[in-house]
Amino acid sequence: MASRPKHPEPRPAPRLYLMTPPIADPFAFSEQLATALDAGDIAAVLLRLADADERTMINRIKTLAPPVQNKGAALLLDGRAGLVARGGADGAHLGDIADFTAALETLKPERIAGAGGLASRHDAMLAAEQGADYVMFGEPDPIGKCPAFAAVEERIAWWAEVFEAPCVGYSDSLQTIAPLVAAGADFIALGDAVWRAPDSIAETIREASRYLRLTEPAT
């Protein structure tokens, strides 16, 4: 994993990374997703699938992949690396270092392999050394609990100072976007903050985009 050069080029402006709720009915969700994609610059959508048989999940992916990709965003699966190619997704986000390592042979080099659930600096560095396309800090654990925000800020600042691979910072509210950008996050992941009020999805995305521009990333 290459260290960041002493005088790096300015980093690109940070972008949004959306995490869906668990999807059982892709047709019912497609309108909300289209609204979000039309409202701002979305780099990627992480598709979380409700449990079902394999064919049903593949069909859900095939329903939602085209509208995401046609907007220039990447469709990533939350885990389920074995379904990425069969469903036409662009890659997968793996929720711990063991799952990430196990999925590499399936995903690389053609597909995106993102690493999350990184409990230590060592895990983050290991993911980067193995070729992670990005690392994510701060996302909820399987029971929905997020790490302390100060710890997430510290981890992002450390990563942005040292490493070249992009970093995604999970923000559980719009108010925490700007501090994560200031710490050096390349992407801001948003989940329930977007979807909890279907009638205000577009305004939420526009407001999130304004927070992205409040400060420049650390260099």
N, C-alpha and C positions, 0 to 999 in steps of 0.2 A: 504494500500500500504506500503510495507516494505521499510524502509530506507536502504541505502547502509551501510554495516558494516564498522567499522573504519579501518579494515585491510582486504580489500576484496581480493579474488583471482584475479589474472590477468584476464582482460577481453579477450575474444577470438579476434583474428585478425578481423578487420572490413571487411565487404563483400559488394558486389554491389547489388543494388535493382533497376531493370529497370522498367521504366514507358513507356508504348507504346503510340504512337499517337492514336487518335480515329480510331478504326478499323471497316471498312465496308466490306472489302474483306479479310477474314483470309487466303485464299489460296495465294493471292498476297503477303501478309506480312510474310508468314511462312518461306520463304527463308531468309529474313533479320533477323528474330527472331532466326533461327537455327544458322546463322553466329555468332550472338552475344553470344548465349549460348555456342558455341564451343570455343569461344575466351578467356573465363575467368571464374572465380568462381562466379556464379550468385546465390544469395540466393533466390530471388523472382522476379517475373514479375507481375507488376500491369497492368492488361488488361483494357484499356479504350475502351468502345464500342460506336460506332456511333449509334445514335438513329435508332430504327427499331421496328418491332413488336416483341413480346416476343419470339416466336418460332425461328425467325431468329437470335436473340441474343443468345439464348441457343445453336443453331447450331454453331455459331461462337466460343462460349466457348468450345464446344466439339471438335472442330477442333484444337484449339490451346493448350488445356490443356495437352494432352498426350506428345507432344514434350517437353514441359516445365518440366513436372513432371518426364519424363524419364531421364532428366539431373539432377535430384535431387533438383530441384528448386520448390518453391511453386507458384502456379498460383492464384493470388488474383484479384478480380474484383473491379473496381473503383465504389463504391456504389453498387446498384443493389443486395443487400444482399439476396433478395428472389430468385435470379437465381443461387446462389452459388451451392447448393446441386443438383439442376436439371441439371446444366451444367457440374458437376464434378470438379468444382474449389475447392481450398483449403481454401478459405476465402474471406474476403472483406476488403477494406480500405474505411472508412467513413470520409467524408470531413468536418464534423463539429460535435460538441459534441452532438447536438440534434439527428442527424442522427445516430451517434454511439450508443447512449443510446437506440434508437428505434430498432436498429438491433441486440442487444445483444441476445434477446430471440431466434431469428432465427439462430444465428451463434454459440453460446456457448452451450456446451463445446466442440463440435466436430470440429468446424472450427475456423480459425484464424480471429480475429477481431482487425483491426488496426485503430488507431485514428489519424486524421490529421485536418487541419484547426483550430488549437487550438489557439484562439486569446489571451489567457491569461494563466498565471501560474495556476490559479484556474481551468480552463478547462482541462489543462494537468493533474493535480492531480486528478480531478474528473474521467477522463478517466481511469487512472491507478487504482483508487479505485474500479472501476467497472469491472476491469479485462482485460484491453487492453493488447493484446499480444505485442504491440509496440506503441510508439507515434512517429509522424513525425513532424519535424519543418522545415519551409522554403519553402514548396511547393507553386506553383503558385495558386492564387485565381481563381475563375471561369472566369475572364477576362484575365488571364495570367500574372498578376502582382505578383512579389515575394516580401516578406518583405525585409527590409534593411539587408544586409549580417551581419553587426556587431550585430544586434539584434538576428539573428539566432545563431551566434557563442555563444552569451551570454546565450541564452536559452538552448542550448545543454550542455554547460559547467555546468550550474546550475543542469540540469537533471542528468548528469553523476556523479556529486558529491553526489547527494542525493538519487537517486532512482535506484532500481534494474531492472525494466522493460527496455528492449532494446529501443534505440533511433535511429531513422532514420533521417539523415540530407539531405535535398535536395540541390543538387549542380547544378547550371545552366550552369557551365562550368567545364572543367577539372582542371583549375587553382585553383578552390575553394575547391577541394577535400581534399588536405592535411590540410588546416586550420580546416576543420570540423572534420577530424579524430583527430587532435591535441586537439580539444575542447572536444572530448569524444564520438563522434558518433559511434555506433555499426555497422551501415549500411549507405551506401551512395546511395541515389536515384539519378538516371540520367534519363533524358527524351530526349528532342530534341537534346541535345549534342551528343547522340548516333545515332539518326535516320536521321539527316538532310543531311548526305552525305552517301547514301547507299553503295558506293564503298569503303568506309573506315571504316565500322562498326567494323570489327575485330581489326584494328589498334587502333581505339578509345577505345575499351574495354581493349586492352592490355596496352595502355597508362594510362587509368584510374586505372588499377590494380597496375601499378608502383607508381602512386600517393598515393594509399592506404598504400604503404609500406614506404613512405618517413619519416613518424614519427609514434611514438607509441601513442595509445589513452591515454588520461589523466586518472589517477587513484586516 
